Amino acid sequence: MSSSRAQRLAAGEREFEELFRTYHAVIVAAAFNRLSDRTDAEDAAAEVFAQAWRRRDDAQVFTLAWLYATLRNIVGNTYRGRSRHLRRAERVEHEVEAPHALASEDVLEVRLAVNRLDEADREVIWMAYWEDLGREEMAEILGCSISAVRVRLHRARRRLEQLLALDPASTVKEDAWTS
């Protein structure tokens, strides 16, 4: 192996290690928000980084947007492998105490309501409130304009508010969304 190729491989490995250290926790959290299962989330994140590792020599720059796009594809495959909404809702209800033992009841109510939204609405709510992404980052990840993100988020919030209004016991404040 030539020394320039060896240097490129070493540089690629260092860049990958930095990418992994910087974004692994973010990708696991994003996967968990979408899959509601810690094991599935860790598996999805592992697959995202396995794909990045396999492509490290392709002179590709891995960005947060690339990681999210890859995660979206992996999550889509996971959804197709399940009986989507029904199974997901059942898991959240059965596992709600384990990962959220310290969460308030308001937060749990909001999470359950978010899980009843359609996939596109759930995604923008998770990104904005649980993952704390900026509108610019969301636009890049979703492949749309910042204005479109604002509209999508506004509509998703309205639908979430409607779901929460259906439950008269739910008096959730907006600050509970980000807890």
C-alpha positions as CSV (number, residue, x, y, z in Angstrom):
1,M,0.0,0.0,0.0
2,S,1.4,3.4,-0.9
3,S,2.1,5.9,1.8
4,S,-0.4,8.4,0.4
5,R,-3.2,5.8,0.5
6,A,-2.2,4.9,4.0
7,Q,-2.3,8.5,5.0
8,R,-5.7,9.0,3.4
9,L,-7.1,5.9,5.2
10,A,-5.7,7.2,8.5
11,A,-7.2,10.6,7.9
12,G,-10.5,9.0,7.0
13,E,-10.5,7.0,10.2
14,R,-9.7,10.1,12.3
15,E,-12.6,12.0,10.6
16,F,-14.9,9.1,11.2
17,E,-14.0,9.0,14.9
18,E,-14.6,12.7,15.2
19,L,-18.0,12.3,13.4
20,F,-18.9,9.4,15.7
21,R,-17.9,11.3,18.9
22,T,-19.8,14.4,17.8
23,Y,-23.0,13.0,16.6
24,H,-23.6,9.5,18.0
25,A,-25.7,10.6,21.0
26,V,-27.7,13.0,18.8
27,I,-28.5,10.2,16.3
28,V,-29.4,7.7,19.0
29,A,-31.8,10.3,20.6
30,A,-33.3,11.1,17.2
31,A,-33.8,7.3,16.5
32,F,-35.3,6.8,19.9
33,N,-37.8,9.6,19.3
34,R,-38.9,8.0,16.1
35,L,-38.8,4.3,17.2
36,S,-39.7,4.5,20.9
37,D,-37.5,1.6,21.6
38,R,-33.9,1.9,23.0
39,T,-32.6,-1.2,21.3
40,D,-34.1,-0.3,17.9
41,A,-32.7,3.2,18.3
42,E,-29.2,1.9,19.1
43,D,-29.4,-0.5,16.2
44,A,-30.6,2.3,13.8
45,A,-27.7,4.6,15.0
46,A,-25.2,1.7,14.5
47,E,-26.5,1.2,11.0
48,V,-26.1,5.0,10.2
49,F,-22.5,5.0,11.3
50,A,-21.8,1.6,9.6
51,Q,-22.9,3.2,6.4
52,A,-20.7,6.2,7.0
53,W,-17.8,3.9,7.8
54,R,-18.3,2.0,4.6
55,R,-18.3,5.3,2.6
56,R,-15.4,7.0,4.4
57,D,-13.1,6.5,1.4
58,D,-15.5,8.0,-1.1
59,A,-14.3,11.5,-0.4
60,Q,-17.8,12.3,0.9
61,V,-18.3,14.9,3.6
62,F,-20.6,13.6,6.3
63,T,-22.8,16.3,7.7
64,L,-25.6,16.3,10.3
65,A,-28.0,16.5,7.3
66,W,-26.4,13.4,5.7
67,L,-26.7,11.5,9.1
68,Y,-30.4,12.5,9.5
69,A,-31.2,11.5,5.9
70,T,-29.5,8.1,6.4
71,L,-31.4,7.7,9.7
72,R,-34.7,8.6,8.0
73,N,-34.1,5.8,5.5
74,I,-33.2,3.3,8.2
75,V,-36.2,4.3,10.3
76,G,-38.4,3.9,7.2
77,N,-37.1,0.4,6.8
78,T,-37.8,-0.3,10.5
79,Y,-41.3,1.0,10.2
80,R,-42.0,-1.2,7.2
81,G,-40.8,-4.2,9.2
82,R,-43.4,-3.5,11.9
83,S,-47.1,-3.1,11.8
84,R,-46.4,0.6,12.1
85,H,-48.8,2.7,14.2
86,L,-50.5,0.0,16.2
87,R,-47.4,-1.7,17.3
88,R,-45.6,1.5,18.0
89,A,-48.4,2.9,20.1
90,E,-48.5,-0.4,22.1
91,R,-44.8,-0.3,22.8
92,V,-44.9,3.3,24.0
93,E,-47.8,2.5,26.4
94,H,-46.0,-0.6,27.8
95,E,-42.5,0.9,28.0
96,V,-43.5,4.4,29.0
97,E,-42.4,4.0,32.6
98,A,-39.0,2.5,31.9
99,P,-37.3,5.2,29.8
100,H,-39.4,8.0,31.3
101,A,-39.5,7.1,35.0
102,L,-38.4,10.7,35.9
103,A,-40.6,12.4,33.4
104,S,-43.7,14.3,34.5
105,E,-47.2,13.1,33.6
106,D,-47.6,16.2,31.4
107,V,-44.5,15.2,29.3
108,L,-45.8,11.6,29.0
109,E,-49.2,12.8,27.8
110,V,-47.5,15.0,25.2
111,R,-45.2,12.2,24.1
112,L,-48.2,9.8,23.7
113,A,-50.1,12.5,21.7
114,V,-47.1,13.1,19.5
115,N,-46.9,9.4,18.8
116,R,-50.5,9.6,17.5
117,L,-49.5,12.2,14.9
118,D,-48.6,11.2,11.4
119,E,-45.0,10.6,10.6
120,A,-44.2,14.0,9.1
121,D,-45.8,15.9,12.0
122,R,-44.0,13.7,14.5
123,E,-40.7,14.3,12.8
124,V,-40.9,18.1,12.9
125,I,-42.1,18.1,16.5
126,W,-39.2,15.8,17.6
127,M,-36.7,17.9,15.8
128,A,-37.9,21.2,17.1
129,Y,-38.7,20.4,20.7
130,W,-36.9,17.2,21.8
131,E,-33.8,17.5,19.6
132,D,-33.7,21.3,19.8
133,L,-32.6,21.8,16.2
134,G,-32.8,25.2,14.7
135,R,-35.1,26.0,11.7
136,E,-32.1,26.2,9.4
137,E,-30.9,22.8,10.4
138,M,-34.4,21.3,10.1
139,A,-34.7,22.8,6.6
140,E,-31.4,21.3,5.5
141,I,-32.3,17.9,6.9
142,L,-35.8,17.9,5.5
143,G,-34.7,19.3,2.1
144,C,-37.0,22.3,2.2
145,S,-37.0,26.0,2.8
146,I,-37.0,27.6,6.3
147,S,-40.4,29.0,5.5
148,A,-41.7,25.5,4.7
149,V,-40.3,24.3,8.0
150,R,-42.1,27.1,9.9
151,V,-45.4,26.2,8.1
152,R,-44.9,22.5,8.7
153,L,-44.1,23.1,12.4
154,H,-47.1,25.4,12.9
155,R,-49.5,22.9,11.3
156,A,-48.0,20.0,13.4
157,R,-48.4,22.1,16.6
158,R,-52.0,22.8,15.7
159,R,-52.7,19.1,15.1
160,L,-51.0,18.2,18.4
161,E,-53.0,20.8,20.2
162,Q,-56.2,19.3,18.8
163,L,-55.1,15.8,20.0
164,L,-54.4,17.2,23.4
165,A,-57.7,19.0,23.5
166,L,-59.5,15.7,22.9
167,D,-58.3,14.6,26.3
168,P,-60.1,16.8,28.9
169,A,-57.6,15.7,31.6
170,S,-54.8,17.1,29.6
171,T,-53.8,20.6,30.6
172,V,-50.3,20.4,29.2
173,K,-48.3,23.6,29.0
174,E,-46.0,24.2,26.0
175,D,-42.9,24.1,28.3
176,A,-43.7,20.5,29.0
177,W,-42.9,19.7,25.3
178,T,-39.2,20.3,25.8
179,S,-38.7,18.6,29.2
